Amino acid sequence: MTDETLQPVGPGVDAAPDRVDGRDEVLPRDEADIGLLALIDRLASLLDRSDLLEIEVEAGGTGLLLRKPAALAPAMAEVPPEAAPPTVAPREADGAPAPPLRPSVTAPLTGIFYASPAPGSAPYVQVGGEVAVGQVIGLIEAMKLFNEIKSDLAGRVVRVVPESGTLVKAKQPLVEVEPL
């Protein structure tokens, strides 16, 4: 990694240097961008698989910092040990995490979750309210597009899992529902 050179490509520049098979070669801008995006994807995958909260890489004059959402959250106030219940996630026999206790509507894609159509407006669903199949429960913004998330369950909303404006990942529970 320290052997690679990444240099910024500015407006009006058609090519960028890149490393190919250990030798410098000038690649068309699109290929250099694709290579950089592939590197970022590999680093993000490495970060997801590790216990690290962030990865920082510098090469030449370019720097990249990737952080997990947990690293961005403000530090939690310490809870006295006697007040904190054990937080061991239930596991199945094969070691995989157990499914949630209640049925839940899950995120179909990764992005920023919004519980209401606009800031200051009423949320799509609230705890204690009822939800029907096909009803919009929130929005997920991904790549500058707002995607309506519709419920595939009917029942009473027991919990809205993410806070509005937070990052959610695909298949993460959004709303827990108790069937009626």
N, C-alpha and C positions, 0 to 999 in steps of 0.2 A: 504494500500500500504506500509506503514511503517513497517508492520508486516512481510512482505515477505523477504526472504533471497535469494539473487542471488549470486552464487559463480562461478568463472570462471572454465571452464573445460579445462584442458591442454592436451597436447599430451600424449597418453598412459593411460589416465583416462577413464574408461568405464562407470562410473556412476557419477551423480551430484545430490546434495541434492536439493529438491524442496518442496514447500508447497502444500499439497493435503488435502482439507477439514480441514484446520487449524492445521494439524499435519505434522511433518517432516517425509519424506519418501524418500528413495533412489530410483530414477527412472533410467531406462536405458538412456544412453546419448541421443538417438534420441528423446525420450519423453521429456526430459528436454529442448532440443533445440527447439522442437516444442512448448513447453510452453512459452519459452522466445520469440520466433517469434510471438506467439499469443498475448503476452503482448505488444510487439512493435506495432503490428497492431492495438490493441485497443488504445494505446496512440496516434498513428498517426491519427486514426479516430477522437479521441477527439480533437486533434490539428486542424484538418480540419474544425470541426464544431464550433470552438471557434474563438474569435477575437485575441487570443494570437499569437505571432510570434514564440515562442519557448517553449518547455517543457523540464525541466531537472529533472531527477529522480536519486537518489542515494540510494542504499541498500547494506549494508555491504561494501565490497571493490569494488563494481561494480557501474559505473555511466553510464547514458545514456542521451544524449542531442539530441532532435529532433527539427529541425528548418524548417519553411516554406521558400520557395525560396525568398520571399520578405525580410526576415531577412538577407539574404546573400548579397542582392544587396547593392552597395554603396549608402550612403545617397544622396538623390537628392538635388541639389542646390535649395535654396528657390527662388520662383518666386514671384515678387511683386503681391499683391492681384488684382490690376487693370489689370495686364497682364494675370492672370490665368482665363480661362473660367470655368464656373461651370462644374463639372464632375459628373453629375447624370446619372447613367446608365438607359436607357429606360426600362420600365417594362410593362408587359402585365396586363390585368385586374385581373388575379389570383395572381399577385405579383411575378410571375416567370420572370427571365430576358428575354427581347425580343431577338429574333434571330438577328444575324448580318444583317446589311443593304444589304450587298453583299453576293452572294453565296461564300462559302469557302470550301476548302479541309481541313478536320479535321484529327487530329491524331487518329489512330486506337488503340494506346496503350500509356502508360506512359513511358517516358524515356528521354534521351538527344537527342535533335534535331541537325542535322548537315545539312547545306545547300549545301555542296559540297562533292564530293567523297573522298577528301584528303585535308589536310591543304595546303593552298596556291593555290589550283586549282580553276577553275571557278565554280560558283554555278550552280546547276541544272536548276534553273529558276531565272529570274531577273525581277524587276518591269518594265513593258512596253513590256516584251516579251510575246509570245504566249505559251499556254500550251494545250496539247491534252489529251484526255481520255487515261489512261494507261501509260502516261509519268511519269517517276520518278521525284519527286519534292524535295526529300530530304531523309535523313536517320534518323532513330531513334534507338539509342543504348539502349537496355534493356537486362539485365542479360548477359553482355559481347557479345551479338549478335547484328549485325547491320542489321536492317530491312529496305528494300527499301519501301518508301512511294510513291504510285502511285496516280495520279490525277484521280478523278472520274468526273471531270468537264472539259469542253473545253472553252477557251476564252483567254482574255488578263489579265496578272497578274497585279493587282492593288497594292497589298501589300503583302510582306512576313512578317508575324506577329512576330514569335519568332526570336531572334538573334541566330546565329549558336553557338552551345555549351551550350545552356540553356535547363533547364528542361521543358518539356511540359507534360501535362496530357492528358489522353484519352479524345477524343471529343473536344479538344481545337482547334480553327482555326489555320491552318498553313499558308495557302496562300489564299488571297481573289482574286476572279476571276470575271471579267466583261465579260458576254457572248458576243460573236461576232454576 
